[in-house]
Amino acid sequence: MKDFAQQGWKEVSLGDICEKTETVDPRKAPEDEFDYVDVSSVSNETFTIGETQRLLGADAPSRARRKIRSGDILFATIRPTLQRIAQVPEHLDGQVCSTGYIVLRPKPVLDARFLMHSLFRPDFMDAMESLQSGASYPAVTDKQVRAQTIPLPPLEEQQRIVAVLDEAFEGLARARAHAETNLQNARELFENFLGALFTRNDADWISATLQEIVESDCSLSYGIVQPGDDVLGGLPIVRPTDLGRRIITLDGLKRIDPAKADGYARTKLKGTEILLCVRGSTGVVAMASEELDGVNVTRGIVPIRFDPDKMDQRLGYYQFLSKPVQNQIKAGTYGAALMQINIRDLRKLNFFVPPVAQQEVLLERLDSVANDFDTLIEDYTRKVSNTDDLRQSLLQKAFAGELK
């Protein structure tokens, strides 16, 4: 940035430009009602406060301790990189939020929206990622957040920048929403196509459970329960978080101590298996590439190999994607904090099995439609990514004093 200091900009810590805020205990007024903003109340898509809880003081959770005012900026210090950031609206003035947030209340020298935009800067998020600690619930402290610095121009310039960013981000939000709608529509079209195909139940198609049509040595078992830490040059494993692609390769897989796989020979891959997520995002599927021969999977994945004399592996993959099978998985999924489906219910999943002679013709049609679907998905995903990249570019320019 040119002439940073000459333009009246300076580098300041958040602690220096934000007021101290109040700590309260609603339980001291047990009959009084209040609106409670917990960590899940803030959307990291719209960056607004959504549903809150109306509680009596007597029912206040132990985390309900921070009084908020209209215009305050809330930043979730639990899992800070999820960017649960929002400005408190007027109707929540005087209410209470969780101690899982730091409440940032701007001093007169700081525009609240300018402050909010500053929390999305890549530099700030990188700092939060490096500072967070804790395995199950990574978090940063209020002190660490307040110690972060931001480039601060004069108030008038802050307001000009905010006006430009708000207008630009509104347009980007519309473009992103449009791309995401198209993305969802494309997925629904593909799911409807698969659903129609696998519910037609022709006279020569048979109905069979998953247990009846897998290979004899496919035990339908869970993978490694405690894979441990990364080990350089270790055994690659596939985790549920790896299942975002249709074909899973070695690229990006975690590697563990091979001894951790002792006792899990039943889930050792041969390559080309269908990998089904059975914990968390149940029903998500991918195909293992041939290079995954010898690789293993974690507890959240069940490898599946169909008997080639009954069901082609790729046809089985497409049927797993169809609504009839996905609905069965959904019906068998249970749990609150951790959704999962057990092996017993998995083995009972019902499939329609066409004669082997028909399967190749069906696959030609399915592959053609799937390739068109993949092209659409890549296009819309790229458009969503482009809006996110442009947002970051605008923030970078804004806080370098280069936004005209």
ZAMARGU-4260 file (C-alpha; in steps of 0.2 Angstrom, whole numbers, plus 5000, padded with zeros to 4 digits):
<rodrens>
0) 5000/5000/5000 | 5006/5017/4996 | 5009/5031/5009 | 5000/5020/5023 | 5005/5032/5037
5) 5002/5048/5027 | 4984/5043/5023 | 4981/5043/5042 | 4981/5024/5044 | 4989/5015/5059
10) 4991/4997/5066 | 4981/4995/5082 | 4976/4980/5093 | 4958/4975/5095 | 4960/4977/5113
15) 4964/4996/5111 | 4949/5000/5100 | 4936/4990/5109 | 4927/4994/5125 | 4926/4982/5140
20) 4910/4972/5141 | 4899/4966/5155 | 4898/4949/5163 | 4881/4944/5170 | 4873/4930/5179
25) 4855/4928/5174 | 4852/4915/5188 | 4852/4930/5201 | 4836/4935/5193 | 4828/4918/5192
30) 4810/4924/5186 | 4817/4936/5173 | 4817/4930/5155 | 4831/4933/5142 | 4836/4929/5124
35) 4851/4917/5124 | 4863/4917/5110 | 4873/4901/5110 | 4887/4896/5098 | 4875/4887/5086
40) 4864/4903/5084 | 4877/4912/5072 | 4877/4906/5054 | 4894/4905/5046 | 4885/4906/5029
45) 4874/4922/5032 | 4885/4929/5046 | 4869/4933/5056 | 4861/4928/5072 | 4847/4916/5069
50) 4837/4906/5081 | 4839/4911/5100 | 4832/4903/5116 | 4820/4912/5127 | 4825/4907/5145
55) 4821/4910/5163 | 4836/4916/5173 | 4834/4900/5184 | 4837/4890/5168 | 4852/4899/5162
60) 4866/4888/5156 | 4883/4890/5165 | 4890/4898/5148 | 4876/4911/5148 | 4887/4925/5155
65) 4890/4939/5142 | 4878/4954/5140 | 4877/4960/5123 | 4872/4977/5115 | 4865/4982/5098
70) 4880/4984/5087 | 4892/4973/5096 | 4902/4960/5085 | 4901/4942/5091 | 4916/4931/5087
75) 4915/4913/5092 | 4932/4908/5100 | 4927/4890/5100 | 4932/4883/5083 | 4937/4900/5077
80) 4941/4896/5059 | 4923/4891/5056 | 4920/4910/5056 | 4904/4911/5067 | 4904/4930/5066
85) 4889/4942/5067 | 4883/4959/5072 | 4870/4960/5086 | 4854/4967/5080 | 4843/4980/5089
90) 4830/4967/5095 | 4844/4958/5105 | 4850/4973/5114 | 4853/4969/5132 | 4852/4950/5130
95) 4865/4937/5134 | 4877/4927/5124 | 4888/4912/5127 | 4906/4913/5134 | 4910/4904/5118
100) 4910/4921/5110 | 4921/4936/5113 | 4910/4952/5113 | 4919/4966/5103 | 4911/4983/5107
105) 4919/4996/5096 | 4925/5013/5103 | 4920/5029/5095 | 4935/5028/5083 | 4930/5012/5076
110) 4915/5008/5064 | 4907/4992/5069 | 4905/4985/5052 | 4923/4989/5048 | 4928/4979/5063
115) 4917/4964/5058 | 4924/4964/5040 | 4942/4965/5048 | 4939/4948/5056 | 4937/4939/5040
120) 4954/4945/5034 | 4966/4930/5029 | 4979/4937/5041 | 4967/4936/5056 | 4960/4919/5051
125) 4978/4912/5049 | 4982/4919/5067 | 4967/4911/5074 | 4972/4894/5066 | 4989/4895/5073
130) 4984/4900/5090 | 4969/4888/5093 | 4972/4874/5105 | 4963/4858/5110 | 4959/4843/5101
135) 4940/4840/5103 | 4936/4858/5104 | 4950/4869/5097 | 4948/4887/5104 | 4957/4903/5106
140) 4956/4915/5122 | 4949/4932/5123 | 4966/4939/5127 | 4973/4931/5111 | 4959/4939/5100
145) 4961/4956/5108 | 4980/4955/5105 | 4977/4954/5086 | 4980/4970/5076 | 4971/4978/5062
150) 4975/4992/5050 | 4964/5007/5055 | 4960/5022/5044 | 4951/5037/5050 | 4933/5035/5054
155) 4927/5043/5038 | 4938/5031/5027 | 4931/5016/5037 | 4914/5021/5033 | 4918/5023/5014
160) 4926/5006/5014 | 4912/4998/5023 | 4899/5005/5010 | 4910/4998/4996 | 4912/4981/5004
165) 4894/4979/5009 | 4888/4983/4992 | 4900/4971/4984 | 4897/4957/4996 | 4878/4959/4994
170) 4881/4956/4975 | 4893/4941/4978 | 4880/4934/4990 | 4867/4934/4977 | 4879/4926/4964
175) 4884/4913/4977 | 4866/4909/4981 | 4862/4907/4963 | 4876/4896/4959 | 4872/4885/4975
180) 4854/4884/4969 | 4859/4878/4952 | 4871/4866/4961 | 4857/4859/4972 | 4845/4858/4957
185) 4859/4848/4947 | 4861/4836/4961 | 4842/4833/4963 | 4840/4830/4944 | 4854/4817/4945
190) 4846/4809/4961 | 4829/4809/4953 | 4836/4800/4937 | 4844/4787/4948 | 4828/4785/4958
195) 4818/4782/4943 | 4830/4770/4936 | 4831/4759/4952 | 4813/4759/4956 | 4806/4753/4939
200) 4808/4735/4945 | 4807/4726/4928 | 4800/4708/4929 | 4817/4701/4926 | 4825/4711/4940
205) 4827/4703/4957 | 4827/4711/4975 | 4841/4707/4986 | 4849/4713/5002 | 4866/4720/5002
210) 4872/4705/5012 | 4866/4693/4999 | 4875/4701/4984 | 4892/4706/4991 | 4907/4694/4988
215) 4910/4680/5000 | 4925/4688/5008 | 4917/4705/5010 | 4913/4705/5029 | 4904/4722/5029
220) 4915/4728/5044 | 4920/4744/5052 | 4938/4750/5050 | 4952/4755/5062 | 4944/4762/5078
225) 4960/4772/5085 | 4971/4776/5070 | 4983/4787/5080 | 4994/4801/5074 | 5001/4804/5057
230) 5017/4794/5053 | 5029/4799/5039 | 5029/4785/5026 | 5016/4776/5036 | 5001/4766/5030
235) 4988/4776/5021 | 4970/4776/5028 | 4954/4783/5021 | 4943/4793/5033 | 4925/4800/5031
240) 4932/4817/5028 | 4941/4810/5012 | 4925/4805/5004 | 4921/4822/4995 | 4927/4815/4978
245) 4919/4801/4967 | 4936/4792/4966 | 4948/4791/4981 | 4967/4791/4977 | 4982/4791/4988
250) 4983/4809/4986 | 4981/4818/5003 | 4977/4802/5013 | 4983/4802/5032 | 4997/4789/5035
255) 4998/4780/5052 | 5008/4767/5061 | 5005/4750/5051 | 5004/4741/5068 | 4987/4751/5071
260) 4980/4741/5057 | 4983/4724/5065 | 4967/4715/5068 | 4958/4725/5054 | 4962/4713/5039
265) 4944/4712/5035 | 4944/4731/5030 | 4960/4730/5020 | 4957/4737/5003 | 4960/4728/4986
270) 4956/4744/4976 | 4939/4748/4967 | 4929/4745/4983 | 4914/4756/4987 | 4918/4766/5003
275) 4902/4770/5013 | 4902/4782/5027 | 4893/4775/5042 | 4897/4788/5055 | 4893/4807/5054
280) 4888/4810/5036 | 4880/4793/5034 | 4877/4788/5016 | 4891/4797/5008 | 4900/4786/4996
285) 4915/4785/4985 | 4925/4773/4975 | 4942/4767/4979 | 4955/4768/4965 | 4966/4753/4961
290) 4981/4761/4969 | 4972/4760/4986 | 4977/4741/4986 | 4983/4737/5004 | 4976/4753/5011
295) 4964/4753/5026 | 4950/4763/5032 | 4944/4771/5049 | 4929/4766/5060 | 4918/4778/5050
300) 4919/4768/5034 | 4913/4751/5028 | 4921/4745/5012 | 4910/4736/5000 | 4913/4724/4986
305) 4899/4716/4976 | 4899/4699/4969 | 4903/4702/4950 | 4892/4688/4946 | 4877/4697/4954
310) 4881/4716/4953 | 4894/4726/4944 | 4904/4737/4956 | 4900/4753/4947 | 4881/4749/4946
315) 4881/4746/4964 | 4890/4763/4967 | 4876/4772/4957 | 4863/4763/4966 | 4870/4768/4983
320) 4868/4786/4977 | 4850/4784/4973 | 4836/4790/4984 | 4829/4773/4987 | 4845/4767/4995
325) 4849/4783/5003 | 4832/4784/5011 | 4835/4767/5018 | 4851/4772/5026 | 4843/4788/5033
330) 4829/4777/5041 | 4843/4766/5049 | 4853/4781/5055 | 4852/4785/5074 | 4860/4796/5087
335) 4860/4814/5091 | 4878/4820/5094 | 4885/4807/5082 | 4874/4800/5068 | 4878/4782/5063
340) 4871/4766/5056 | 4875/4749/5063 | 4881/4734/5052 | 4865/4724/5056 | 4854/4737/5047
345) 4867/4740/5034 | 4867/4722/5029 | 4848/4723/5027 | 4848/4737/5014 | 4838/4732/4999
350) 4844/4733/4981 | 4837/4729/4964 | 4848/4718/4954 | 4846/4718/4935 | 4852/4703/4925
355) 4871/4703/4922 | 4868/4704/4904 | 4858/4721/4905 | 4870/4729/4917 | 4883/4734/4904
360) 4870/4743/4894 | 4863/4752/4910 | 4881/4757/4915 | 4884/4765/4898 | 4869/4776/4900
365) 4873/4780/4919 | 4891/4784/4915 | 4885/4796/4901 | 4873/4805/4913 | 4885/4805/4927
370) 4899/4813/4916 | 4887/4827/4911 | 4882/4829/4930 | 4900/4830/4935 | 4903/4844/4922
375) 4888/4854/4929 | 4895/4851/4947 | 4912/4857/4942 | 4905/4872/4934 | 4894/4878/4948
380) 4907/4873/4961 | 4920/4884/4952 | 4907/4898/4952 | 4905/4897/4971 | 4923/4896/4974
385) 4926/4911/4963 | 4914/4922/4973 | 4924/4916/4989 | 4940/4921/4981 | 4934/4938/4975
390) 4927/4941/4993 | 4945/4938/5000 | 4953/4948/4987 | 4942/4963/4991 | 4946/4961/5009
395) 4964/4961/5006 | 4963/4977/4996 | 4952/4985/5008 | 4964/4983/5023 | 4979/4987/5012
400) 4971/5004/5008 | 4969/5000/4990 | 4950/4999/4988 | 4944/5013/4977
</rodrens>
